[in-house]
């Protein structure tokens, strides 16, 4: 079944995007800890909130991002697009 994206606008300032959950794709990401500087840009942009700061420091002394496999990742790739260090790889099932 193809993915269905519904658009609804309550007013000219608010547009809501609703993804059909029946066809919701699953994905996951891999973050290269040693290249990540912990800027947290990916965390702010992730619509599923699947990324959080790590509890450990990497070799450079930064707290890199880590993937939380909570089952909400769709593999949209937004995190990889906004990452200034190009250390995120996105995979879709």
C-alpha positions in Angstrom: 0.0 0.0 0.0 1.5 3.4 -0.9 2.3 6.0 1.7 -0.5 8.5 2.1 0.2 12.1 3.2 -2.8 14.2 4.3 -2.7 17.9 4.4 -5.0 20.0 6.5 -5.0 23.7 7.1 -6.9 25.4 10.0 -5.7 28.8 9.0 -3.1 30.4 6.9 -0.5 30.3 9.6 -0.8 26.6 10.6 -0.5 23.6 8.4 -0.5 20.1 9.9 1.0 17.1 8.2 -0.5 13.7 9.2 1.2 10.5 8.0 -0.9 7.4 7.6 0.3 5.1 10.3 -0.6 1.9 8.4 2.1 2.5 5.9 4.6 4.2 8.2 8.1 3.2 7.2 10.7 2.1 9.8 14.3 3.2 9.8 17.3 3.6 11.9 20.5 5.7 11.9 24.1 5.1 12.7 26.1 8.0 14.1 29.9 8.0 13.9 30.8 9.0 17.5 34.3 10.0 16.7 33.3 12.6 14.1 30.3 14.0 16.1 30.9 17.2 18.0 27.6 17.1 19.9 26.2 20.3 18.4 22.7 18.8 18.9 21.3 20.2 15.6 20.1 16.7 14.6 18.3 16.4 18.0 16.4 19.6 17.4 15.4 18.7 13.8 14.4 15.0 14.4 10.6 14.9 14.1 10.5 11.5 16.0 12.9 12.7 18.7 15.0 9.6 18.3 18.4 11.3 19.0 19.7 12.3 22.4 23.1 13.3 23.8 25.4 10.4 24.8 26.5 9.9 28.4 30.1 9.2 27.3 32.7 11.5 25.8 34.4 10.6 22.5 38.1 10.7 21.9 38.0 14.4 21.1 36.2 15.2 24.4 32.8 15.9 23.0 29.5 14.3 24.1 28.3 12.9 20.7 24.7 12.3 19.7 23.3 8.8 20.1 20.3 7.0 18.4 17.4 6.0 20.7 15.8 3.0 19.0 12.3 3.8 20.3 10.6 2.5 17.1 9.6 5.9 15.9 12.4 6.5 13.4 11.0 6.5 9.8 14.4 7.0 8.1 13.4 10.4 6.9 17.0 11.6 6.7 16.5 15.1 8.1 19.1 14.4 10.8 21.7 13.5 8.1 20.9 16.6 6.0 21.3 19.0 8.9 24.5 17.4 10.4 27.4 19.8 9.8 29.9 17.0 10.6 28.4 14.5 8.1 28.5 11.7 10.6 25.0 10.3 10.3 24.0 7.4 8.0 20.3 6.7 7.5 18.8 3.2 6.7 15.2 2.3 5.9 13.5 -1.1 6.2 
